[in-house]
Amino acid sequence: MAFCPDHDYVLRMSWTPDCAENQPTLADFDINDSSHIDLCTAASIGDHEVILSAVNSNDRKTLWKKNANGWTPFLYACYQDQNKIIKLLLSFEEHRFDCNNNGITPMMYAALNGNCELLALLYEGRLINMTDVKGWTPLFYAISRRKNEAVKFLLQCGANVDTIASDNGYSALMVAAAGGKPSIVEMLLNAGANPHLVAWDGDTALSIAHRNGFFEVVRLLSPFSRHCEYPLIDLYCLLYSKGLEEHYKHFQARDIDMRTFFTLTEDDLKEIGIRIVGPRKKMLQIISQWQEVHQNHMCHAKLCNLCYGLYL
């Protein structure tokens, strides 16, 4: 009987920084010395002869037979990157639309493995944004394993960048922020991903990246930060997000950090060296808005109209 990873198994693998070590190996399959093995196991280990025999037999319906967890031989072949068997079985168009009991499709497993060749073979408009039982699309799977080329392929094919997972409200950008790979975050932002979406627990992509210590991702997301998220970014990121980064040198020379910045007055800013009225007024507005929010001691969801509308 072939090893059958369930949905939670895939998600646990997906959230680890390096998932290669968690891939199933031959030890996960029940293979004995018998000359007969089931088709799921044959597809998993790449036994082309067994699969070809089934294709040429009078009982091809066994190729579509699912095991108790809803897996077909084709799903196993996709999960294990058995491209030779995949190409053989794709001669039957129906396999493209296989899914197991958790709604995971061949395209999702191709994305999980970063197999762009298979993604190209499987591509079909209806499949690109199909979701599993957790609300994940193939794009989520590619992002969760930090597969740059697969993410790029899916975006070029029109993957929806703002699909929301049904179990926790995460967007693809939030999953990318949790994975900490700046190049993927940048691709999603360039594709129009909404950085202001809020998960069911009030998290945003920026807060997720900050909590996990991915400060390069924090910097990429800082131009989209709300007042409630200013403590999550450093002073340079804040000024950069407002087009004021050229003035950072004045604060750096005096060792002024974010906490001190929010206590400054107009006279303080003049003394520091912010002589131009426009930038100074902009900084005073940032400080004033932050002080107003901070004094209320409100939860994330109540800190701005967008959060309030999305979360409460």
ABEGO torsion letter per residue (X at the ends): XBBBBBAAAAAAAAABABAAAABBBAAABBBBABABBBAAAAAAAGBAAAAAAAAABABAAAAABBBAAGBBAAAAAAAAGBAAAAAAAAABAAAAABBBAAGBBAAAAAAAAGBAAAAAAABBAAAAABBBAAGBBAAAAAAAAGBAAAAAAAAAAGBBAABBBAAAGBBAAAAAAAAGBAAAAAAAAAAGBBAABBBAAGBBAAAAAAAAGBAAAAAAAAAABBAAAAAABBAAAAAAAAGAAAAAAAAAAAGBBAAAAAABBAAAAAAAGBABAAAAAAAAAAAAAAAAAAAAGBBAAAABAAAAAAAX
